[in-house]
Amino acid sequence: MDVELRRRIDELEQQLRSAAAENANLQSELAIALERQTITAQILNVISMSRTDVQPVFDVISESSRRLLGGQTALVTRVVDGMLHLAACTAGSRASHEEIRASFPAPLTSSGIHSRAAMNSAMAFRSDIETEPGVPQAVKVMARVRGYRSIIVVPMLREGIAVGTIGVSRAEPGTFSDSQINLLNTFADQAVIAIENARLFEEVQARTTLLAKSLDNLRAAQDRLVQTEKLASLGQLTAGIAHEIKNPLNFVNNFAALSVELTDELNDALAPVALPDDIRDELDELHGLLKDNLQKIVQHGKRADSVVKNMLLHSRGGGGEHLLTDVNALVEESLNLAYHGARAEKPQFNVTLKREFDPDAGVADVFPQEITRVLLNLMSNGFYAVASRSGDNSLGFEAELSASTRNRGDHVEIRIRDNGVGIPPEVKEKIFNPFFTTKPPGEGTGLGLSMSHDIIVKQHGGRINVETEPGAFTEFTILLPRKQFFAR
């Protein structure tokens, strides 16, 4: 009886020991599974937090792979343009880390195990580099330097093609378990998700930016259309007003000139008549005053006629005919026209005009109406700039605008300079852009300098440049060829 009891007790103790060992194994496996689930959840959380930056995901995968597989080193690589680039590295020492980093980027055709896994889009491993047959000597030497005997590499697959790899190396030889391989494959899938999320997010961002730009372009086109219609209506209105003014102005000019002749005839008719000296003196004085007044009417009438003529020229769609034109006379006429236009708009406006015309400037084959349009625009901008600086109550400031010409051989140079507010650098880069203006709404269309640039550069084959200093001056330089074939 005692022997049988002892046997039964021994069996129970053995069963308890087996159950305890199995329980310990289950607890260990449970702890490992729980840790892997925790790491997987952590990686997914990093993916959700890093929509555009995949580097934190790679760093977490590298560190977790090394720790969970008991490895010495873990690497994450990316395939970019046929080369394998190091994305993340967790090494046992700084020296090992630097040595690994120096070996990348590597061609996909190289003998490295990461390149082989990426090239074949399949898992690659070595259970013992020292004893396994067919291992190149260079690989053995590298493994000894880095201190590992076994290694496994899984590809990160997108649509069956490797976009990178994850590898873990260990100091001990031996195979990797199925659960370890499955874990690495899970990490690889998560890395691909992160890469795809970043790519899709960037595509959405780029598409959004493109749509926003298209919307801005559409709005700009609508604004240009509205401005074009306004300018066309303004041109028609200007032409109509100029035509209405021109007819009565012709009568004023013609009858003023005729009246000058009539006063001379009246004076000749009264000459033989005997009159007292005091009456004769009074008549001579009245004749002189009348003649002077009529001559002033003729003078200003011709100036008004010139203004109307320019209004008609600028209201036309084309630029007229190109002619051999006296450059100095063209600049002088434009300067006078711009000045009187500014004075007509603001009678209190005052500016000192300076002229430095080169007598050898000569003639150039140009569209005079178009060049006049450019000069009027530059001069009007100059008047606006000096008026703005005057409005800032600058002490001792005297508004000036100068126009100068220079003979440059096959070219002629025209400079328009003002001592106004100047142009800031960020604005200077945009001044020739269509519809760009710094003037308040209603005071500028933003077309003047853009049209001027096209007239000088595209129509005449010349150049237009600007030099400026904020708060000091702005100077536009125009260089026109004397003879050329014009672009229509």
QUIGI-V388887 format. One record per pair of residues at least 24 apart in sequence whose ideal C-beta (glycine too) atoms are under 10 Angstrom apart, sorted by sequence separation. I is the first residue (numbers start at 1). J is the second residue. D is the distance in Angstrom with one decimal. If there is no record, write none. Layout:
i = <I:I>
j = <J:J>
d = <D:D>
//
This chain:
i = <39:40:54:66:72:73:81:83:84:126:127:147:148:149:150:152:164:166:263:266:267:310:331:379:452:456:460:461:39:62:63:65:66:75:80:82:83:111:125:126:127:146:148:149:150:151:163:166:263:332:378:394:432:461:38:39:61:62:63:64:66:75:78:79:82:84:112:113:125:126:143:150:162:165:263:311:331:353:452:460:461:61:62:63:73:77:78:82:83:111:112:124:125:126:154:164:263:264:306:310:328:394:449:459:460:36:39:58:59:60:62:77:84:86:111:124:125:152:154:157:163:164:262:263:309:329:375:458:459:35:39:58:59:61:62:75:77:79:123:124:125:152:154:156:163:307:328:389:392:458:459:57:58:59:84:112:123:124:154:155:162:260:261:263:306:307:311:327:328:331:389:390:391:457:458:57:58:59:84:122:123:124:153:154:156:157:158:164:259:260:263:306:310:327:328:330:351:387:389:390:35:36:55:56:83:122:123:152:154:156:157:163:259:260:262:328:329:351:386:388:389:432:35:54:55:84:122:154:155:156:158:159:163:260:261:303:307:328:330:385:386:387:388:389:454:54:84:121:154:156:158:259:260:303:306:307:327:328:329:330:334:338:349:352:382:384:385:386:387:432:77:79:83:84:117:118:120:121:122:154:156:157:158:259:260:326:327:328:333:337:341:345:351:381:382:383:385:386:431:32:79:117:119:121:156:163:258:259:304:326:327:330:350:351:378:382:384:385:77:82:114:116:117:118:121:155:156:158:256:257:260:303:307:325:326:327:334:338:342:346:349:350:378:379:381:382:383:384:385:431:76:77:113:115:117:118:156:158:256:257:259:260:324:325:326:330:334:337:338:341:342:345:349:378:382:385:428:75:79:103:113:114:116:117:121:156:255:256:259:324:325:327:329:333:334:337:338:341:348:351:375:377:378:379:381:428:77:78:79:113:121:122:129:256:257:323:324:325:331:334:335:338:339:342:343:350:374:378:428:77:112:114:121:124:132:158:256:257:323:324:325:327:330:331:334:335:338:339:342:346:349:375:427:100:120:121:123:125:131:255:256:322:323:324:325:326:330:333:334:337:338:341:342:374:381:414:428:99:103:118:119:124:125:126:127:130:255:256:322:323:325:333:334:336:338:361:362:371:423:425:427:431:118:121:128:129:253:254:256:257:322:323:324:327:331:334:335:338:339:342:361:423:424:117:118:128:252:253:256:257:322:323:330:334:338:342:360:361:362:422:423:425:431:99:100:118:127:128:252:253:255:256:321:322:323:325:352:353:354:356:357:358:359:360:361:366:422:423:424:428:99:117:118:126:127:128:253:254:319:320:321:322:325:351:352:353:354:355:356:357:358:360:361:364:421:422:423:424:114:117:127:252:253:319:320:321:322:331:350:351:352:353:354:355:356:357:358:359:364:414:420:422:96:116:117:126:127:252:253:318:319:320:322:350:351:352:353:354:355:356:357:358:363:413:421:422:95:96:114:115:117:125:251:319:320:349:351:352:353:354:355:356:358:362:364:381:388:412:413:414:416:417:418:421:422:423:95:96:114:125:250:253:318:319:361:388:411:417:420:421:422:423:96:113:114:249:252:253:318:319:320:360:361:411:415:419:420:421:422:93:112:114:123:249:252:316:319:361:419:420:421:92:93:108:113:319:358:384:419:420:91:92:112:249:250:313:314:358:384:418:419:91:92:113:125:249:313:314:417:418:419:312:313:357:417:418:123:246:249:250:314:381:416:417:418:245:246:249:310:313:314:342:356:384:416:417:245:313:384:415:416:417:123:356:415:416:123:245:246:310:314:339:414:415:416:245:246:310:338:354:381:414:415:244:380:413:414:415:123:242:243:246:338:413:414:242:245:246:310:335:412:413:414:241:242:245:335:351:352:381:411:412:413:242:243:335:351:380:381:411:412:87:100:242:243:334:351:411:412:241:242:377:378:411:412:241:242:332:377:378:381:402:404:406:408:410:411:239:242:243:331:376:377:408:410:73:238:239:242:331:332:377:400:402:404:405:406:408:409:410:72:73:238:239:241:331:374:377:378:408:410:72:73:239:240:328:330:373:374:377:407:72:75:77:79:235:238:239:328:376:71:72:79:87:92:238:239:328:374:375:394:72:73:75:77:78:84:87:88:90:91:237:327:338:373:374:377:71:72:77:79:85:87:92:235:236:327:373:374:392:71:76:84:235:327:334:374:71:84:234:235:331:335:370:371:374:79:235:334:370:373:374:389:69:79:80:232:331:385:389:78:79:80:328:330:331:370:371:77:78:79:232:327:331:370:371:374:77:78:79:327:328:369:370:374:378:65:77:78:327:386:76:77:367:371:374:378:385:386:65:75:76:77:366:370:371:385:75:76:77:366:370:374:75:76:371:382:74:75:367:382:74:75:366:367:381:382:73:74:75:366:382:61:73:74:365:381:71:72:73:364:366:378:71:72:73:378:379:70:71:72:73:364:378:69:71:72:377:68:69:70:71:72:378:65:67:69:70:71:375:65:66:70:374:65:66:88:375:62:66:87:374:61:62:71:58:62:70:374:69:371:58:69:87:71:371:54:69:70:74:68:69:76:68:69:76:74:78:69:366:65:68:69:76:365:366:68:364:365:366:78:364:365:366:65:364:365:366:64:65:68:363:364:365:367:362:363:364:365:366:365:65:61:64:65:61:62:61:60:61:58:61:62:57:60:61:60:57:58:61:57:60:57:58:319:54:57:58:322:56:57:322:54:55:54:57:319:53:54:57:319:54:36:40:43:47:51:54:55:36:39:43:46:47:50:54:52:53:54:33:36:40:44:47:48:51:52:32:36:39:40:43:47:50:51:52:331:32:39:43:46:47:50:44:47:48:51:52:29:36:40:43:44:47:51:52:32:36:39:43:47:51:51:52:327:51:325:327:324:324:322:322:319:319:318:227:227:224:223:224:234:223:220:231:220:230:231:228:227:227:228:227:231:224:223:224:223:224>
j = <63:64:78:90:96:97:105:107:108:150:151:171:172:173:174:176:188:190:287:290:291:334:355:403:476:480:484:485:64:87:88:90:91:100:105:107:108:136:150:151:152:171:173:174:175:176:188:191:288:357:403:419:457:486:64:65:87:88:89:90:92:101:104:105:108:110:138:139:151:152:169:176:188:191:289:337:357:379:478:486:487:88:89:90:100:104:105:109:110:138:139:151:152:153:181:191:290:291:333:337:355:421:476:486:487:64:67:86:87:88:90:105:112:114:139:152:153:180:182:185:191:192:290:291:337:357:403:486:487:64:68:87:88:90:91:104:106:108:152:153:154:181:183:185:192:336:357:418:421:487:488:87:88:89:114:142:153:154:184:185:192:290:291:293:336:337:341:357:358:361:419:420:421:487:488:88:89:90:115:153:154:155:184:185:187:188:189:195:290:291:294:337:341:358:359:361:382:418:420:421:67:68:87:88:115:154:155:184:186:188:189:195:291:292:294:360:361:383:418:420:421:464:68:87:88:117:155:187:188:189:191:192:196:293:294:336:340:361:363:418:419:420:421:422:487:88:118:155:188:190:192:293:294:337:340:341:361:362:363:364:368:372:383:386:416:418:419:420:421:466:112:114:118:119:152:153:155:156:157:189:191:192:193:294:295:361:362:363:368:372:376:380:386:416:417:418:420:421:466:68:115:153:155:157:192:199:294:295:340:362:363:366:386:387:414:418:420:421:114:119:151:153:154:155:158:192:193:195:293:294:297:340:344:362:363:364:371:375:379:383:386:387:415:416:418:419:420:421:422:468:114:115:151:153:155:156:194:196:294:295:297:298:362:363:364:368:372:375:376:379:380:383:387:416:420:423:466:114:118:142:152:153:155:156:160:195:294:295:298:363:364:366:368:372:373:376:377:380:387:390:414:416:417:418:420:467:117:118:119:153:161:162:169:296:297:363:364:365:371:374:375:378:379:382:383:390:414:418:468:118:153:155:162:165:173:199:297:298:364:365:366:368:371:372:375:376:379:380:383:387:390:416:468:142:162:163:165:167:173:297:298:364:365:366:367:368:372:375:376:379:380:383:384:416:423:456:470:142:146:161:162:167:168:169:170:173:298:299:365:366:368:376:377:379:381:404:405:414:466:468:470:474:162:165:172:173:297:298:300:301:366:367:368:371:375:378:379:382:383:386:405:467:468:162:163:173:297:298:301:302:367:368:375:379:383:387:405:406:407:467:468:470:476:145:146:164:173:174:298:299:301:302:367:368:369:371:398:399:400:402:403:404:405:406:407:412:468:469:470:474:146:164:165:173:174:175:300:301:366:367:368:369:372:398:399:400:401:402:403:404:405:407:408:411:468:469:470:471:162:165:175:300:301:367:368:369:370:379:398:399:400:401:402:403:404:405:406:407:412:462:468:470:145:165:166:175:176:301:302:367:368:369:371:399:400:401:402:403:404:405:406:407:412:462:470:471:145:146:164:165:167:175:301:369:370:399:401:402:403:404:405:406:408:412:414:431:438:462:463:464:466:467:468:471:472:473:146:147:165:176:301:304:369:370:412:439:462:468:471:472:473:474:148:165:166:301:304:305:370:371:372:412:413:463:467:471:472:473:474:146:165:167:176:302:305:369:372:414:472:473:474:146:147:162:167:373:412:438:473:474:146:147:167:304:305:368:369:413:439:473:474:147:148:169:181:305:369:370:473:474:475:369:370:414:474:475:181:304:307:308:372:439:474:475:476:304:305:308:369:372:373:401:415:443:475:476:305:373:444:475:476:477:184:417:476:477:185:307:308:372:376:401:476:477:478:308:309:373:401:417:444:477:478:308:444:477:478:479:188:307:308:311:403:478:479:308:311:312:376:401:478:479:480:308:309:312:402:418:419:448:478:479:480:310:311:403:419:448:449:479:480:156:169:311:312:403:420:480:481:311:312:447:448:481:482:312:313:403:448:449:452:473:475:477:479:481:482:311:314:315:403:448:449:480:482:146:311:312:315:404:405:450:473:475:477:478:479:481:482:483:146:147:312:313:315:405:448:451:452:482:484:147:148:314:315:403:405:448:449:452:482:148:151:153:155:311:314:315:404:452:148:149:156:164:169:315:316:405:451:452:471:150:151:153:155:156:162:165:166:168:169:315:405:416:451:452:455:150:151:156:158:164:166:171:314:315:406:452:453:471:151:156:164:315:407:414:454:152:165:315:316:412:416:451:452:455:161:317:416:452:455:456:471:152:162:163:315:414:468:472:162:163:164:412:414:415:454:455:162:163:164:317:412:416:455:456:459:163:164:165:413:414:455:456:460:464:152:164:165:414:473:164:165:455:459:462:466:473:474:154:164:165:166:455:459:460:474:165:166:167:456:460:464:166:167:462:473:166:167:459:474:167:168:459:460:474:475:167:168:169:460:476:156:168:169:460:476:167:168:169:460:462:474:168:169:170:475:476:168:169:170:171:462:476:168:170:171:476:168:169:170:171:172:478:166:168:170:171:172:476:167:168:172:476:168:169:191:478:166:170:191:478:166:167:176:164:168:176:480:176:478:166:177:195:180:480:164:179:180:184:179:180:187:180:181:188:187:191:183:480:180:183:184:191:480:481:184:480:481:482:195:481:482:483:183:482:483:484:183:184:187:482:483:484:486:482:483:484:485:486:486:187:184:187:188:186:187:187:187:188:187:190:191:187:190:191:191:190:191:194:191:194:193:194:455:191:194:195:459:194:195:460:193:194:194:197:459:194:195:198:460:196:179:183:186:190:194:197:198:180:183:187:190:191:194:198:197:198:199:179:182:186:190:193:194:197:198:179:183:186:187:190:194:197:198:199:478:180:187:191:194:195:198:193:196:197:200:201:179:186:190:193:194:197:201:202:183:187:190:194:198:202:204:205:480:205:480:482:482:483:484:486:486:488:488:434:435:434:434:435:445:435:434:445:435:445:447:445:445:446:447:447:451:445:445:446:446:447>
d = <9.3:8.8:8.7:4.6:8.2:8.4:9.2:6.1:6.1:6.2:9.0:5.8:8.8:4.3:5.7:4.8:8.0:9.9:5.9:9.1:8.7:8.8:8.1:7.4:8.5:7.2:7.0:8.2:4.6:8.1:8.2:7.7:8.5:6.9:7.7:7.0:7.1:6.1:7.5:5.4:9.0:9.6:9.5:8.1:7.6:9.2:9.6:6.9:9.2:7.3:9.1:10.0:9.2:7.9:9.6:9.2:9.2:3.9:9.8:8.9:8.8:9.9:9.9:9.9:5.8:7.9:9.9:7.9:6.5:8.1:7.8:7.4:9.4:9.5:10.0:9.7:7.0:9.4:8.7:7.0:7.1:7.0:6.3:4.8:7.0:7.2:9.3:8.6:9.7:7.4:8.0:8.4:4.1:9.4:7.1:6.6:5.4:7.6:7.4:5.8:8.8:9.5:8.9:6.4:8.2:8.7:8.4:9.7:8.8:8.6:4.5:8.8:7.7:9.3:6.9:7.6:6.9:7.6:9.8:9.2:8.5:8.1:9.7:5.1:9.9:9.2:7.9:9.9:5.8:9.2:6.7:4.5:5.0:9.4:9.5:8.9:8.5:7.0:7.1:4.9:8.9:7.0:9.6:9.5:6.6:9.4:4.4:8.9:7.6:5.8:7.9:9.4:3.8:9.3:5.9:8.7:6.8:8.4:4.6:9.3:9.9:8.8:10.0:9.8:8.3:6.5:9.9:8.4:7.6:8.5:7.5:8.6:9.5:9.5:9.9:8.8:9.4:8.2:5.5:9.6:4.9:8.6:8.6:5.6:8.7:7.1:10.0:7.6:8.0:6.0:6.8:7.3:9.3:8.7:7.8:9.8:8.5:9.9:4.9:9.7:8.9:6.4:7.4:9.4:9.4:8.8:7.0:6.8:9.7:4.4:8.2:6.3:8.8:9.7:9.1:9.8:9.7:6.4:5.3:6.2:4.8:8.0:6.9:7.9:7.3:9.6:6.5:8.1:6.8:7.9:9.9:9.7:9.2:9.7:9.5:8.0:7.0:5.2:9.5:5.2:6.4:7.7:5.0:8.6:9.9:9.7:5.9:5.2:5.2:9.2:5.3:9.3:4.7:9.2:9.5:7.8:4.6:8.5:9.4:8.7:9.7:9.5:7.1:9.4:6.1:9.0:8.3:4.2:9.4:8.7:9.7:10.0:10.0:9.1:9.3:8.5:7.9:9.5:9.3:9.8:5.0:6.7:9.7:5.0:6.3:8.2:6.7:9.4:9.1:7.7:7.7:9.5:5.7:8.6:7.6:7.5:2.6:8.1:6.9:7.8:9.5:4.3:9.3:6.1:5.1:10.0:9.2:9.9:9.5:7.8:6.6:8.0:9.5:8.1:9.0:3.5:7.5:5.2:5.4:10.0:9.3:7.8:6.9:6.0:9.9:9.7:9.9:7.3:9.0:8.0:9.0:7.5:8.8:10.0:5.6:5.6:8.0:7.3:8.3:9.0:9.1:9.4:9.7:6.0:8.0:9.0:8.4:9.1:7.5:9.3:9.7:8.8:6.1:9.4:5.1:8.7:9.7:6.9:5.2:9.1:8.3:7.0:9.4:6.0:8.8:5.9:5.1:8.8:5.1:9.0:7.0:9.2:6.3:4.4:6.5:8.5:6.6:6.8:5.5:8.3:8.8:5.4:9.9:9.6:6.4:7.6:9.3:8.1:9.1:4.7:6.1:8.3:9.5:7.2:8.9:6.4:8.8:7.3:9.9:8.8:7.3:9.6:9.7:8.5:8.6:9.4:9.2:9.4:9.3:5.2:6.0:8.4:9.1:8.9:8.9:9.0:7.4:7.6:8.9:8.6:7.6:8.6:7.7:9.6:9.5:8.5:8.9:9.0:6.2:7.2:9.1:9.3:4.4:8.7:8.8:9.5:4.1:5.5:9.5:5.5:5.4:9.8:6.2:9.2:3.8:9.2:3.8:9.9:4.6:7.5:8.8:6.9:9.2:9.8:8.0:9.5:9.5:9.1:7.4:9.0:4.7:9.5:7.2:8.4:8.7:9.3:6.5:8.9:5.7:8.6:5.7:8.8:8.6:9.3:9.8:9.7:9.4:9.0:9.8:9.4:7.6:8.5:9.7:9.1:10.0:7.2:9.9:9.2:5.8:7.3:4.7:10.0:9.8:10.0:9.8:9.4:9.3:8.4:7.1:8.8:9.1:9.7:4.4:9.9:9.2:7.9:8.0:9.6:9.4:8.6:5.9:7.9:9.6:8.6:6.3:9.0:6.3:8.4:7.7:9.9:4.1:9.6:8.6:7.0:8.4:3.7:6.9:6.4:6.0:9.7:4.9:6.0:7.5:6.6:6.9:8.2:9.2:6.8:6.4:10.0:4.3:8.1:9.8:7.0:7.1:7.1:6.1:7.4:8.9:9.9:9.7:9.8:7.3:8.0:9.7:7.5:6.4:9.9:6.3:6.5:7.8:7.6:9.3:8.6:5.3:9.2:4.9:8.6:5.4:9.2:6.9:9.7:5.3:9.0:6.0:9.2:9.5:9.0:9.5:5.9:8.7:9.8:9.5:8.7:6.6:7.9:7.2:7.2:7.5:6.9:4.9:4.2:9.2:8.3:9.5:5.2:6.8:9.7:9.9:5.1:4.9:9.4:4.1:4.2:7.0:8.9:8.7:9.5:9.2:4.2:4.8:5.9:3.8:5.8:3.8:5.0:5.0:8.6:5.2:9.6:9.5:4.0:8.4:9.4:9.2:9.9:8.1:5.2:6.6:8.8:8.8:4.4:9.9:6.7:6.7:7.5:7.5:7.4:7.4:7.5:9.3:5.2:8.5:9.7:7.1:5.4:9.7:5.7:9.1:8.6:7.6:7.7:9.8:5.5:7.5:8.5:5.6:8.8:7.6:8.1:9.0:8.7:9.4:6.8:9.7:9.3:9.9:9.2:9.7:9.5:9.9:8.8:9.8:6.4:5.4:9.7:9.8:7.2:4.8:6.5:8.9:8.3:8.5:4.0:5.5:9.6:7.5:9.9:9.0:8.8:6.2:5.7:9.6:8.7:9.2:6.5:8.2:6.4:9.1:9.0:9.8:9.5:8.3:8.9:9.6:9.8:8.8:9.5:5.6:9.6:9.9:5.7:9.7:9.6:9.2:7.8:9.9:8.5:7.0:7.3:8.2:8.7:8.8:8.8:7.0:8.0:8.5:9.9:5.1:6.3:8.1:7.1:9.7:5.8:7.7:8.7:7.1:8.4:7.3:6.6:8.5:9.8:9.3:9.2:8.5:5.8:4.5:9.6:6.2:5.7:9.8:9.8:9.4:9.8:7.1:7.9:7.1:9.4:9.5:9.6:7.9:9.3:8.7:4.0:9.3:7.9:7.5:6.4:8.1:7.4:6.0:9.7:8.3:8.2:7.1:7.7:9.3:8.3:8.5:6.0:4.9:9.1:8.3:9.7:7.0:8.3:8.1:9.0:5.1:6.8:8.0:8.3:8.4:5.3:7.9:5.5:8.2:9.2:8.7:8.5:9.0:7.5:7.5:9.7:9.8:6.6:4.4:9.9:9.6:8.7:8.6:9.1:9.4:6.9:8.1:4.9:8.4:7.7:8.2:8.2:8.7:5.4:7.2:8.9:8.2:10.0:9.5:8.4:9.5:6.9:9.7:7.7:7.9:8.9:9.5:5.2:9.6:7.6:7.5:5.2:5.4:9.7:9.9:4.2:7.4:7.9:9.7:6.2:8.3:7.6:4.9:9.1:8.3:5.5:6.3:9.9:9.4:7.9:4.1:8.2:9.5:9.9:9.6:9.6:6.8:6.3:6.5:7.6:9.4:9.5:5.2:8.9:6.9:9.1:5.8:6.6:5.5:6.2:6.8:8.4:9.6:10.0:9.2:8.7:9.7:9.7:9.4:9.6:8.5:7.8:7.8:8.4:8.1:9.9:9.2:6.0:8.9:7.4:6.8:9.1:9.6:6.2:6.6:9.1:8.7:9.6:9.3:8.9:9.3:5.3:9.6:5.3:9.7:8.9:9.2:9.7:7.2:3.9:10.0:9.5:8.1:9.4:8.6:6.6:9.8:4.4:7.5:5.7:7.9:8.8:8.7:9.8:8.7:8.2:9.8:8.3:9.5:9.3:9.2:9.3:9.5:8.4:5.6:9.6:7.3:4.3:9.4:9.1:9.6:8.7:9.9:8.6:9.5:8.5:7.6:7.2:9.8:7.5:8.9:9.1:8.7:8.3:8.1:4.4:9.1:9.6:9.6:8.9:7.5:8.3:7.8:10.0:8.8:9.1:9.6:5.3:8.5:7.8:9.3:9.3:6.8:6.2:7.8:7.9:6.1:9.1:9.9:6.1:9.6:9.5:10.0:5.4:9.1:9.5:8.8:9.6:9.6:7.3:9.5:6.8:5.7:8.8:5.1:8.6:4.8:8.2:9.9:9.7:4.4:8.2:9.3:9.7:9.9:8.8:9.3:8.9:9.7:5.2:8.6:7.0:9.9:6.6:4.8:7.7:9.5:9.9:9.4:9.0:9.7:9.6:9.9:7.4:8.0:9.6:6.4:7.7:6.1:7.5:5.4:7.8:9.9:7.8:7.9:7.3:8.1:9.6:9.7:7.4:4.8:6.8:7.0:6.9:8.0:9.1:7.4:7.9:9.3:8.2:4.8:8.2:6.2:8.4:9.6:7.3:7.7:9.2:8.4:8.9:8.5:4.8:8.8:9.1:9.3:3.9:5.7:8.7:9.8:9.6:8.6:5.9:5.8:9.4:9.5:5.1:4.7:5.1:5.0:9.6:8.8:9.4:6.3:8.5:9.0:8.2:6.1:9.8:7.3:9.2:9.9:9.5:8.2:6.2:8.3:9.1:5.1:9.0:9.6:8.3:7.8:9.5:8.6:7.1:6.4:9.6:9.6:8.6:9.2:9.9:9.9:7.0:8.3:9.0:9.1:9.8:9.6:7.5:9.9:9.9:8.8:9.5:9.8:5.2:8.7:7.7:9.5:9.3:9.7:9.2:7.3:6.3:9.3:6.2:7.4:6.9:9.2:9.1:9.1:5.4:8.3:8.9:8.1:7.4:6.5:9.9:7.8:4.7:5.1:9.2:8.8:6.4:9.2:7.4:7.8:6.9:7.4:7.4:9.8:9.2:9.9:8.7:8.3:6.0:9.2:7.1:9.8:9.8:9.1:4.8:9.1:8.4:9.9:7.0:9.9:9.6:9.3:5.8:9.8:7.2:6.7:8.8:6.3:9.9:8.7:7.9:7.6:7.7:4.1:9.4:9.2:8.8:8.5:8.7:9.8:9.5:4.7:9.2:7.1:9.2:5.7:9.0:10.0:9.7:8.3:8.5:8.8:6.6:9.1:8.1:9.9:9.8:8.6:7.1:9.1:9.0:7.2:5.1:8.5:7.2:9.3:8.6:9.3:6.3:6.8:6.1:9.6:5.9:5.5:7.9:5.8:9.5:8.1:5.0:4.7:8.5:6.7:9.7:9.9:10.0:8.5:8.5:7.9:9.8:7.9:8.3:10.0:8.6:9.1:5.4:8.7:8.1:7.2:9.2:9.4:6.4:4.9:6.7:9.5:9.8:9.9:8.3:9.3:9.4:9.8:8.0:7.9:9.9:10.0:9.2:9.0:9.0:9.2:5.7:9.3:9.2:9.3:9.3:6.7:6.9:10.0:6.1:9.6:6.4:8.4:6.9:6.7:7.7:7.2:9.5:5.3:8.0:8.9:6.9:9.9:9.6:9.7:9.5:9.3:8.8>
//
